[in-house]
Amino acid sequence: MSSHKVGVRAAATVGIAGAAAIAAGLVTAVPAGADAFVPLPDGAKSGPGVVLTRTGERAVVSPSLAANGAGRVVWVSGRATADVAVTPEGEVGPNNGPTNQSGTNNSSTHGASQLNTGYLVGCQVSIADDAIGAGVSGGFSTGGVSAGGSIGVNLGPGEVKFVQIDYKDILEPGVYSVEYRDAEIDIQGCAGFAQARAYTVVEIIGDHYSKTTLYGAPFSIG
């Protein structure tokens, strides 16, 4: 029993203002003054009652139109899919996550299971597996930002923030997808190097709450 529910967001814009410097362990360097196409690998992860996949992810990195030497723009595209086997039907009370609090990794169930996808963006820090394993929320800022318009975010040295691209409530078992094309992230104020990495989270509510997170490959955004 599987249903297909697809969400698409195109050309969403997020502004990131941040402090400068250099990030270690960058996967792809971006030539100065030139657009760079960055193909990114597919990924998959299984969790309790769900299989997460990310396909067709890519990024195009450009110098910022502000031309101030401290900005750059990245357009990201991809498709995040959750194949959900078990979840309570409909909504089951507000914020029915761990200990009845909202979820983490920039997702919140709001009474329903949820698929949530976006990017971690950092300045002066490498968003590598060791940083994720140590717990991003323990050392970095994790304030989420909806990509529904032009929104500025202060990003200090060594900080990482979750930039939400889109989400979809999961009201019954089935296959749920969020597809985004050329979603724009505009970084200002980071005069050194910045780095980004996709995340996809599925939270399953109910008596046996679970959260499954799939991270993408980190890449340089200049």
Backbone as a ProteinNet text record, in pm:
[ID]
protein_1_A
[PRIMARY]
MSSHKVGVRAAATVGIAGAAAIAAGLVTAVPAGADAFVPLPDGAKSGPGVVLTRTGERAVVSPSLAANGAGRVVWVSGRATADVAVTPEGEVGPNNGPTNQSGTNNSSTHGASQLNTGYLVGCQVSIADDAIGAGVSGGFSTGGVSAGGSIGVNLGPGEVKFVQIDYKDILEPGVYSVEYRDAEIDIQGCAGFAQARAYTVVEIIGDHYSKTTLYGAPFSIG
[TERTIARY]
85.7	0	88.7	95.4	190.3	128.1	140.3	88.8	202.7	187.3	294.4	249	324	293.7	419.7	416.1	537.5	523	626.1	628.3	745.5	725.9	831	847.5	970.6	1000.1	1107.3	1080	1176.3	1217	1346	1401	1366.2	1371.7	1357.2	1485.6	1476.9	1594.2	1613.9	1738	1772.3	1898.1	1902.2	2022.6	2094.7	2223.6	2303.6	2409.8	2407.8	2511.7	2603.2	2731.5	2817.9	2956.1	3032.6	3168.8	3262.1	3381.8	3474.1	3564	3624.3	3745.5	3750.5	3824.9	3853.8	3803.8	3743.6	3690.8	3783.1	3808	3897.3	3819.9	3889.4	3830.7	3727.5	3741.5	3643.7	3657.2	3540.6	3540.8	3573.7	3515	3532.3	3565.7	3674.5	3709.8	3641.7	3601	3532.3	3627.5	3651.9	3742.1	3689.4	3778.9	3738.1	3681.1	3567.7	3508.8	3441	3423	3361.8	3252.9	3148.4	3046.5	3105.7	3061.4	3111.5	2993	2984.9	2882.1	2935.9	2861.3	2906.2	2805.8	2837.6	2750.9	2772.6	2665.6	2674.7	2616.6	2671.9	2631.1	2493.1	2426.8	2302.3	2332.5	2228.5	2246.6	2120.2	2133.8	2019.3	2048.7	1942.8	1956.5	1825.1	1835.1	1717.2	1706.9	1583.9	1556.9	1432	1386.5	1266.9	1144	1098.3	977.3	990.9	1114.7	1132.3	1263	1261.9	1383.3	1393.4	1504.8	1529	1624.5	1596.8	1689.7	1699.7	1817.2	1834.4	1894.6	1834.4	1879.7	1886.2	1969.1	1976	2024.6	2103.5	2148.2	2262.3	2256.3	2362.3	2360	2468	2477.3	2552	2515.2	2588.4	2628.4	2757.9	2811	2859.6	2819.9	2858.1	2903.9	2986.4	3013.6	2884	2870.7	2750.1	2742.1	2618.4	2598.3	2636.3	2646.9	2688.6	2832.2	2912	3049.3	3131.2	3114	3187	3300.4	3325.7	3434.1	3400.7	3284	3246.5	3115.7	3073.4	2946.8	2959.6	2868.2	2857.6	2716.1	2675.1	2541.2	2552.1	2467.2	2461.6	2317.2	2296.5	2165.7	2170.1	2081.4	2082.4	1956.7	1972.6	1861.2	1874.3	1762.2	1765.4	1625.8	1619.9	1492.9	1515.3	1439.2	1444.3	1315.9	1330.2	1215.2	1216.5	1099	1082.6	977.4	1016.6	923.8	887.7	768.2	726.6	633.1	674.3	595.7	491.7	526.7	438.5	438.1	319.5	302.6	157.1	127.7	-12.4	-87	-212.1	-293.2	-325.4	-307.5	-346.4	-256.2	-312.6	-238.6	-270.6	-168	-183.4	-132.4	-195.3	-156.9	-37.2	-21.4	86.6	223.1	323.4	463.2	483	429.4	437.6	570.8	678.7	812.4	870	1001.5	1062.1	1022.8	972.6	924	829.7	748	646.9	704.3	826.5	887	900.2	924.9	943.9	1070.9	1080.2	1192.4	1320.2	1424.4	1554.8	1595.7	1716.6	1765.1	1666.4	1616.1	1527.8	1400.6	1352	1223.2	1138.9	1010.8	918.1	790.8	742	631	499.4	478.2	353	231.7	238.7	124.3	117.3	209.1	211	355.4	374.1	507.3	546.4	677.2	719.6	849.1	853.8	975.1	1021.6	1149.6	1203.8	1340.8	1365.6	1494.9	1547.9	1680.5	1744.7	1895	1964.3	2111.2	2167.1	2275.1	2357.3	2454.7	2466.3	2558.6	2650.1	2779.8	2875.6	2982.1	3033.4	3146.2	3257.4	3376.9	3492	3480.8	3420	3405.7	3382.9	3434.5	3412.7	3294.3	3194.7	3076.7	3100.3	3197.9	3235.4	3170.6	3195.5	3132.8	3170.1	3294.7	3334	3257.6	3230.2	3152.2	3008.6	2951.5	2814.5	2809.3	2908	2909.9	2923.4	2992	3009.3	2882.9	2787.7	2662.7	2664.9	2612.9	2614.6	2545.5	2434.3	2358.5	2434.5	2537.2	2611.8	2708.1	2760.9	2861.9	2828.7	2724	2694.7	2552.4	2529.5	2393.3	2308.3	2188	2103.6	1968.9	1964	1838.3	1801	1681.6	1637.8	1577.8	1583.3	1531.6	1453.4	1327.7	1248.5	1301.1	1302.2	1351.6	1238.4	1135.2	1020.9	1040.4	1149.6	1172.5	1313.8	1341.3	1475	1489.1	1566.2	1579	1727	1764.5	1901.8	1925.9	2041	2076.7	2217.7	2234.7	2367.9	2441.5	2558.8	2635.8	2776.6	2804.4	2933.2	3041	3165	3276.1	3250	3268.4	3253.1	3109.7	3013.4	2873.5	2824.4	2726.9	2655.4	2507	2432.8	2288.3	2215.4	2098.7	2012.9	1927.4	1930	1849.4	1746.2	1623.1	1518.4	1478.2	1473.2	1423	1271.8	1227.5	1084.5	1058.1	931.1	891.7	756.4	721.3	592.1	545.7	423	364.7	332.1	351.2	325.2	204.7	90.6	-34.3	-77.4	-7.1	-36.3	84.8	95.6	206.7	205.4	322.5	331.5	466.6	478.4	602.4	583	669.4	659.5	788.8	776.3	894.1	887.8	1004.4	1022.1	1126.4	1085.9	1176.9	1197.5	1322.9	1352.1	1448.2	1426.7	1509.5	1558.3	1689.6	1751.4	1703.9	1697.6	1671.2	1796.5	1781.1	1895.4	1929.8	2055.4	2108.8	2213.6	2189.9	2275.7	2353.7	2484.3	2569.3	2640.1	2626.9	2695.6	2774.8	2885.1	2963	3063	3079.5	3175.4	3291.2	3394.7	3500.9	3597.6	3593.2	3678.9	3600.8	3606.8	3536.5	3415.1	3312.1	3193.1	3170.8	3091.6	3067	2920	2865.4	2725.9	2715.8	2605.2	2581.6	2431.8	2375.8	2232.9	2198.7	2079.1	2025.4	1880.7	1838	1697.7	1661.6	1553.3	1510.2	1367.7	1342.7	1205.7	1182.1	1078.1	1037.1	904.7	901	779.9	725.3	602.8	544.3	480	427.1	355.7	430.6	382.9	442.6	586.7	621.3	758	823.7	835.6	892.6	1031.2	1058.2	1192.2	1225.8	1354.3	1404.5	1518	1508.8	1611.9	1664.8	1798	1859.8	1958.5	1944.1	2035.9	2109.8	2243.4	2324.5	2383.2	2400.3	2466.7	2615.7	2683	2826.7	2851.4	2948.1	2980.1	3046.4	3020.9	3083	3112.2	3212	3251.8	3153.5	3122.6	3046.3	3130.5	3259.9	3350.5	3419.9
-118.2	0	122.4	189	298.4	408.9	530.1	644.5	740.1	819.3	911.1	1053.1	1122.3	1260.6	1340.4	1430.6	1498.9	1648	1709	1854.2	1910.8	2025.5	2087.8	2232.5	2272.4	2413.5	2456.6	2561.9	2610.1	2752.2	2777.6	2912.4	2978.9	2902.9	2964.6	3035.5	3141.1	3221.8	3232.8	3211.2	3232	3315.3	3417.1	3497.5	3454.8	3430.8	3393.9	3500.7	3570.1	3667.8	3607.4	3614.7	3546	3604.5	3549.1	3594.5	3517.1	3570.1	3522.7	3414.4	3343.2	3267.5	3149.4	3045.7	2934.1	2807	2717.3	2592.5	2479.6	2389.3	2276.4	2162.7	2076.4	1954	1975.8	2080	2105.7	2002	1961.4	1856.2	1912.2	2028.5	2084.9	2231.9	2274.4	2415.6	2484.6	2610.2	2686.1	2789.8	2789.7	2888.6	3029.8	3122.2	3260.9	3319.9	3390.1	3460.2	3372.5	3245.4	3156.3	3072.5	3042.5	2949.9	2810	2731.8	2594.8	2500.7	2397.9	2295.6	2184.3	2149.1	2049.1	1932.6	1820.3	1703	1636.2	1589.8	1531.6	1390.6	1300.3	1159.6	1136.2	1031.7	986.2	924.2	912.3	851.8	783.2	694.3	622.7	584.2	576.7	532.9	471.7	360.3	293.7	325	343.4	365.2	289.3	303	232.4	270.6	179.5	201.5	295.9	330.6	425	398.4	423.2	422.8	559.1	629.5	762.5	752	827.6	835.3	980.4	1014.4	1142.9	1116.4	1172.2	1147.9	1279.8	1279.3	1393.4	1521.7	1512.4	1635.1	1698.7	1831.5	1907.1	2049.7	2120.1	2259.9	2338.3	2463.4	2556.4	2674.6	2699.3	2802.2	2919.6	3041.7	3162.7	3270.4	3364.2	3481.7	3560	3625.8	3703.8	3824.7	3862.3	3983	4107.8	4095.7	4210.5	4251.4	4159.2	4187.4	4257	4211.5	4275.3	4187.9	4076.2	3988.4	3902.4	3922.2	3846.5	3771.5	3755.5	3687.2	3586.8	3493.4	3396.2	3338.2	3281.7	3227.2	3082.1	2997.2	2858.6	2822.9	2760.9	2708.2	2556.4	2503.9	2360.4	2294.8	2171.3	2091.6	1949.5	1881.4	1742.2	1690.6	1566.7	1503.1	1416	1442.3	1362.5	1281.3	1150.9	1060.3	976.8	960.9	875.7	769.6	644.3	531.4	488.7	526	510	389.9	293.4	171	182.6	252.4	257.5	398.5	454	581	592.1	659.3	679.2	754.9	719.2	787.3	928.6	1027	1163.6	1228.9	1326.6	1400.6	1346.4	1343.4	1284.8	1384.4	1499.3	1597	1679.5	1797.2	1888.7	1843.7	1859.6	1837.1	1705.2	1599.2	1468.7	1401.5	1468.7	1415.9	1362	1355.2	1302.9	1387	1323.5	1389.4	1505.1	1485.6	1583.8	1721.3	1723.2	1848.2	1844	1960.1	1965.4	1890.1	1854.4	1772.8	1852	1786.2	1847.4	1842.9	1890.8	1900.1	1975.9	2086.4	2176.1	2106.7	2010.6	1951.2	1945.6	1952.6	1947.2	1881.6	1784.5	1703.8	1779.9	1874.1	1950.3	1859.5	1747.6	1659.3	1554	1555	1454.8	1413.2	1291.7	1253.6	1347.3	1361.8	1465.1	1429.4	1465.7	1463.7	1607.5	1632.3	1767.8	1765.4	1857.7	1856.1	1996.9	2008.9	2138.2	2122.5	2228.1	2228.7	2284.9	2226.1	2286.9	2378.3	2502.1	2598.3	2649.8	2645.8	2687.1	2779	2863.5	2949.5	2924.6	2902.4	2880.1	2746.3	2647.9	2516.9	2412.8	2293.3	2182	2099.2	2080.2	2002.2	1857.1	1795.1	1659.1	1558.2	1428.4	1322.7	1331.1	1371.6	1377.6	1487	1600	1706.3	1661.4	1591.9	1542.4	1440.1	1350	1246.3	1302.9	1417.5	1479.8	1551.6	1569.1	1634.5	1781.1	1815.5	1953.9	2044.2	1997.8	2083	2113.1	2031.6	2056	2172	2198.1	2301.6	2414.6	2397.6	2496.6	2549.8	2665.9	2719.6	2636	2600.2	2514.3	2578.5	2709.8	2776.9	2754.6	2700.2	2671.2	2792.9	2795.6	2907.6	2854.4	2894.5	2855.3	2924.8	2853.8	2910.6	2969.8	3021	3072.7	3212.6	3280.1	3413.7	3455.7	3584.4	3636.4	3663.3	3578.3	3586.2	3593.2	3693.6	3705.6	3628.9	3562.7	3485.8	3523.3	3560.5	3589.3	3459.1	3445.4	3322.5	3359.2	3343	3382	3278.4	3308.5	3215.6	3082.6	2974.1	2841.7	2795.9	2874.2	2835.7	2758.8	2672.5	2602.4	2624.1	2653.3	2667.1	2580.6	2532.8	2455.2	2551.2	2537	2617.1	2524.4	2536.8	2446.4	2482	2380.8	2399.3	2375.7	2262.5	2232.6	2115	2091.5	1977.6	1926.6	1806.6	1747.1	1663.7	1688.5	1607.2	1467.8	1369.5	1229.1	1184.8	1172.5	1145.3	999.1	919.1	776.6	708.5	576.7	508.2	535.4	539.2	564.1	618.1	664	720.8	872	948.2	1094	1152.7	1254.7	1315.8	1467	1526.9	1671.8	1692.1	1758.7	1786.8	1936.9	1979	2121.5	2144.2	2252.7	2285.2	2428.3	2445.1	2578.3	2661.6	2597.9	2673.3	2754.8	2884.7	2975.7	3006.4	2987.7	3025.5	3134	3251.1	3367.1	3395.9	3375.1	3392.6	3527.3	3608.6	3737.9	3747.1	3820.6	3847.8	3741.6	3638.5	3531.3	3547.1	3621	3659.2	3545	3439.1	3324.2	3218.3	3095.4	2984.6	2944.3	2902	2847.8	2706.4	2631.3	2492	2460.9	2368.9	2328.3	2176.9	2125.7	1981.6	1957.3	1874.3	1846.7	1761	1781.8	1692.2	1659.4	1540.9	1501.9	1427.8	1468.9	1410.3	1358.2	1238.3	1189.3	1159.8	1221.6	1194	1117.6	1006.5	925.2	941.9	991.4	1018.1	892	904.5	794.2	740	627.6	567.4	524.2	493.2	448.6	552.9	672.7	783.9	747.7	790.2	771.1	887.3	912	1013.4	952.4	959.7	908.1	1023.4	1040.3	1152.7	1102	1152.5	1123.3	1250.9	1248.6	1362.4	1340.7	1449.6	1442.7	1467.1	1471.6	1498	1647.8	1685.4	1827.6	1882	2010.4	2070.4	2217.3	2269.6	2410.2	2500.9	2613	2716.8	2844.7	2823.6	2935.4	2986.9
0	0	0	-116.5	-128.8	-209.8	-164.9	-236.7	-264.4	-370.8	-410	-383.4	-299	-267	-290.9	-390	-432.1	-409.9	-351	-335.3	-412.5	-480.3	-560	-515.1	-492.8	-467	-565.2	-643.3	-741.8	-708.9	-724.4	-712.3	-580.8	-470.2	-338.5	-304.2	-224.9	-194.6	-46.3	-2.8	136.9	140.7	220.5	236.8	361.5	353	468.7	486.6	597.7	627.7	729.6	710.2	804.3	814.8	902.7	923.9	834.5	822.5	724	776.3	682.9	703.1	612.2	656	568.1	631.5	554	607.2	567.6	663	636.1	573.3	499.8	448.2	340.4	257.8	154.3	44.4	-8.8	-109.8	-246.4	-280.9	-413.9	-402.8	-465	-465.3	-582.4	-564	-667.6	-724	-856.4	-914.9	-892.6	-861	-837.5	-965.5	-953.8	-1066	-1168.1	-1141.2	-1239.4	-1173.6	-1253.8	-1205.8	-1201.7	-1104.4	-1092.5	-1073.1	-1158	-1145.1	-1056.4	-953.3	-857.1	-855.9	-923.3	-911.7	-777	-715.2	-581.7	-582.5	-501.4	-508.3	-447.6	-498.9	-438	-301.5	-219.4	-87.9	-41.5	56.2	111.9	256.1	335.7	474	520.8	592.1	648.1	796.3	842.2	983	1022.5	1147	1191.1	1108.3	1026.7	948.2	831.2	789.3	679.6	606	475.7	394.4	327.4	353.4	297.1	179.2	72.1	-41	-87.3	-141.3	-207.5	-343.5	-448.4	-585.3	-662.2	-765.6	-856.8	-793.8	-686.6	-620.6	-698.9	-710.6	-777.9	-726.6	-750.1	-708.8	-816	-832.4	-918.7	-831.5	-821.1	-732.5	-816.8	-776.7	-849.8	-752.3	-799.7	-717.4	-697.2	-585.8	-557.7	-648.8	-686.2	-766.2	-688.3	-555.1	-475.1	-506.2	-559.1	-602.3	-494.6	-371.5	-261.2	-208.2	-272.9	-230.4	-110.2	-52.7	67	46.8	-78.1	-104.4	-216.1	-216.2	-323.4	-320.3	-431.7	-446.7	-490.7	-434.3	-479	-508.9	-624.6	-661.9	-645.2	-562.9	-534.8	-589.2	-632.5	-684.8	-633.2	-622.4	-579.4	-548.8	-506.9	-471.8	-348.9	-243.9	-121.3	-111.9	-86.2	-85	41.9	100.7	219	188.7	199.2	186.6	328.3	372.3	511.2	523.6	605.2	621.1	731.7	840.2	956.3	1013.8	1031.9	1103.3	1145.4	1256.9	1294.5	1185.7	1162.7	1062.3	1109.5	1020.3	1049.5	1152.2	1224.4	1325.1	1463.7	1548.7	1682.2	1785.2	1794.8	1896.7	1856.2	1913.3	1873.8	1923.8	1839	1878.2	1951.6	1895.1	1960.8	1926.5	1961	1937.2	2065.1	2079	2200.2	2321	2422.7	2546.7	2515.1	2410.7	2370.3	2337	2287.5	2242.6	2090.8	2031.6	1887.8	1850.7	1722.1	1677.9	1665.2	1618.9	1603.6	1457.5	1427.4	1289.6	1201.9	1256.6	1183.1	1136	1209.4	1176.8	1302.2	1284.1	1395.9	1347.6	1421.8	1371.4	1368.2	1458.5	1462.6	1456.9	1524.7	1532.1	1423.8	1329.7	1223.6	1198.6	1149.9	1103.6	989.4	967.3	872.2	800.5	672.1	589.9	576.2	605.7	607	540.9	448.3	380.2	359.8	356.9	339.2	340.8	385	383.5	513.1	558.8	661.7	589.1	634.9	575.2	684.3	659.2	761.1	706.1	792.1	758.8	860.6	811.9	898.3	972.5	910.3	972.3	863.8	885.2	793.9	843.5	758.7	796.8	754.3	814.4	777.3	870.8	844.4	923.6	1070.6	1099.5	1239.6	1313.9	1246.1	1308.9	1332.2	1233.9	1249.2	1361.5	1364	1466.9	1606.5	1618.8	1749.1	1794.6	1701.3	1735.8	1700.8	1583.9	1538.6	1639.1	1696.1	1786.5	1914.8	1944.5	2066.2	2055	1934.5	1923.3	1829	1748.4	1646.8	1662.8	1601.9	1599	1505.1	1548.2	1466.2	1437.7	1439.6	1408.8	1264.1	1239.9	1104.7	1038.3	906	829.2	712.1	699.6	584	459.4	348.4	223.9	141.4	207.2	135.4	79.2	110.1	59	87.3	70.3	96.2	245.7	312.5	457.8	493.3	572.8	616.3	745.3	753.3	871.6	913.3	1040.6	1090.6	1117	1058	1069.5	1113	1243.5	1296.6	1271.7	1307.1	1286.6	1356.4	1283.3	1341.1	1355.5	1307.1	1319.6	1198.5	1222.8	1117.4	1142	1036.8	1051.2	949.5	991.9	903.6	821.6	689.6	599.1	535.6	578.5	530.4	388.1	301.1	165.9	162.1	216.8	216.8	309.7	337.8	420.3	373.7	418	385.3	502.6	547.6	653.5	600.8	686.5	651.8	733.2	669.1	738.9	730.3	651.3	638.7	575.5	585.6	519.4	368.6	308.3	165.1	126.3	3.4	-49.5	-64.3	0.8	2.5	-54	-138.6	-199.9	-192.3	-176.9	-191.2	-299.6	-408	-518.7	-526.8	-543	-553	-668.5	-741	-856.4	-844.2	-848.2	-844.9	-726.5	-610.6	-488	-455.5	-436.5	-427.4	-282.1	-248.3	-117.6	-142	-87.2	-110.9	16.8	11.5	129.9	119.5	223.1	228.7	358.8	353.8	473.8	510.8	426.4	456.3	358.1	397.9	305.3	275	354.9	327.7	252.3	302.8	239.7	322.5	254	318.2	266.7	338.5	303.2	327.5	248.9	264.8	255	306.8	305.3	320.3	234.4	240.2	362.1	415.4	517.4	482	517.5	507.8	635.1	698.5	825.5	809.5	860.7	876.2	1023.2	1078.5	1216	1211.9	1281.2	1292.1	1433.2	1444.4	1575.4	1631.9	1751.1	1814.1	1934.2	1983.3	2102.7	2079.3	1955.3	1923.4	1832.1	1886.1	1809.5	1756.8	1633.5	1577.1	1484.5	1469.8	1377.3	1297.7	1165.2	1076	992.9	989.9	920.3	815.5	694.9	584.8	548.1	554.6	515.8	376.3	302.1	173.9	188	74.6	74.6	93.6	179	193	68.3	37.1	-80.6	-52.4	-121.6	-106.1	-177.6	-114.1	-184.2	-194.1	-211	-237.7	-114.5
[MASK]
++++++++++++++++++++++++++++++++++++++++++++++++++++++++++++++++++++++++++++++++++++++++++++++++++++++++++++++++++++++++++++++++++++++++++++++++++++++++++++++++++++++++++++++++++++++++++++++++++++++++++++++++++++++++++++++

